[in-house]
């Protein structure tokens, strides 16, 4: 597994390349202010795109999606890291 961070270069979206023999790579992009719907109102929120690229011979797409959902949950609720 590799974590690659190009956000410091202003990258808003990129697809990293898996380096064999690893199973996947997670790309972290820059944080930008974007409009988001919250409780029926539009507010400006800091947002980032995470790009997970996986070798499907090793990692199933559904499992990768669950992994990304868990990362999102922890980023949005950092207190979960204390549990």
N, C-alpha and C positions, 0 to 999 in steps of 0.2 A: 504494500500500500504506500502510495506517495501522496503528500499534500503539497500542492504548488500554489503559491500566492503571487499573483501578478497585479493585484489591486493597487499597489503602490505606483504602478505605471499608468494608472487611469483606465485599465481594461474593465469594460462594463460587461463583457461576455466573451468567453473563449472556450474552446474544447481542447483540453489537454490530451496528450497521447500516452497510452499505457506503455510502460517500459517492461518488456518481458524480463524475468519470469513473474512479475507482479500481476495481481488480479485486477486492480483498479487504481485510479488516480482521481483525486478530488481537487478541482480548481476553484480558488476563491478570488472573486472579482472585487473591484472597488465598491465602496459604499457611496450611494447617491441619494439625494432627496427626491422622493417620488410621491405623487398623490395616492392615497389609499382610502378605501371605504371602511369606516369604523363606526359602528352603531348608527348607521344611516346618514352619517356625515362624511364629507371628504376632508381628510387631513393630510398634511405633509409628514412623511415618515422616512427615516433612514432605511434604505434597503440595499441588499446585495444579491447577486446571483451566484449560486454554487453549481459547478458543473462536474458531475460524476460520470466518468467514462470507465466501463468495466468490460472485461473479457467474458463474454457470455458462455464460454466453455467452462468457466470456473465459477462465475457468480450469476445467478438468475436475476433477471430484470426486476421481478417483484421484490426480491430480497434487497436489491439495491435501492428501490423506491422506499421501502420501509426504513432503511438506513438513513436516507436523506430526510425522511419525515421525522425521525428521532433527532437528528441534528437540528432541524428547524425548531422542534419543540424545546430543545435545550437552549438554543440561542434566544428564543422569544421568552423563555422562563429560566434564567440562569440559576435561580435558587434550586432548581432540580438537581444541579450538580452537587449539592450538599447532601442529598438524600442517599 
